[in-house]
Amino acid sequence: MGGAGGSVGSGGAPPATACPEGPFPAPEAVTSTAICEGFRYNYGYNEGPTWIAAQNAFFFTNFVQHAAGNNFTGDIIKYTPGGGCEVFISDVGANGLAASIDGNLLGASHKTRSISSFDVATKQVTILSDMYMNRLLDSPNDLIAHKSGTIYFTNPTYEVGNRPPGVGRAVFRRDPEGVLSIIKQGGDQPNGIALSPDQTRLYVVNAGLYDVDAAGVTSNQRDFPLNADGIGVDCDGNVYLSGGTIVNPEGQTIGDFPGGTNLAFGGADGKTLLVVGGGTKARVVQMNVPGLP
């Protein structure tokens, strides 16, 4: 599929914001508890968590890192708070996951070199975009959905393996009509990606900070301290770097939490932080501030 196509989901209105009104206290980790203990993963690396409210569950990916032997497979894991872990969809080879505006799953799949949608009711997989200007994407890594229907995603080359190269390192915008445009091309490998609570800022690891307008169009790229793999954002606009550092919207360090490789907020009150990695580690960290999936 090329850089055009239908919009994601059934076209309903975006869900209500996950954030209550502030003010909020300074962010602090209250407890940290390992999950999925005893669960048998099929592969050696966990990544890309998100929260799907309609399922009352977290989802994250488990895959073969660095395309060992060109084996690009991997599973989507479902974790239900208070319950256990299970393979939700097998053999999809996705890295980052995100909640779509209609409440389904979006995935950055290095197996199919695509941005794909996963229906949480039927588990049907739909490739949304896998090419730009008649060139393949490389190994899409992480993604986030804007309330306009725009999807932002990173396209590094980590998981290309021995396959032909694609368009190269880039950060993309997929507009609501399915058309891809490049936000940034070249430079360092782009990685984790997140939006501020009001969706007027886009943070991209190794690509900086951007302003975002109501239509989801980015501008005004500038530097921001994002020394991380994955990133998350709480309802006060603080950015959580995967290694365990919390910085405020001005880029100042204001706290810490038990880190990993990627993370996402969820739970009934939005204060449960799911942190995965390195390897197959996974834990829930109860924060005193709610955050975004």
Number of C-alpha atoms within 10 A of each C-alpha: 13 19 21 18 17 13 17 23 16 10 11 10 11 14 12 8 11 17 17 13 7 9 9 13 9 12 20 16 17 10 13 17 10 13 20 18 12 8 11 11 18 16 16 15 21 30 32 30 30 29 30 20 18 11 14 13 19 23 26 30 29 29 29 22 20 15 18 10 9 14 15 23 21 27 24 25 20 23 21 15 16 7 10 13 20 17 19 15 18 15 15 23 25 33 30 29 30 27 23 24 24 18 20 22 22 29 32 29 28 30 23 21 25 26 29 22 25 21 16 16 9 7 13 10 16 14 18 22 25 23 20 19 11 12 14 21 29 30 29 33 31 33 28 25 22 24 20 17 23 24 25 27 29 30 28 25 22 18 25 21 18 9 9 8 14 19 18 18 23 25 26 20 23 25 23 20 14 20 17 23 17 13 18 16 16 13 11 12 19 27 26 28 28 29 26 22 18 14 18 16 20 21 25 28 23 21 26 17 23 21 18 19 13 11 13 24 17 18 14 8 15 11 13 18 17 24 13 20 21 29 29 27 27 28 24 23 20 25 28 27 27 26 20 17 19 24 20 18 15 11 14 13 15 14 16 16 23 16 20 24 24 30 30 32 29 25 21 11 13 24 22 26 31 31 32 29 21 16 16 19 18 24 21 22 23 21 20 17 24 25 28 23 27
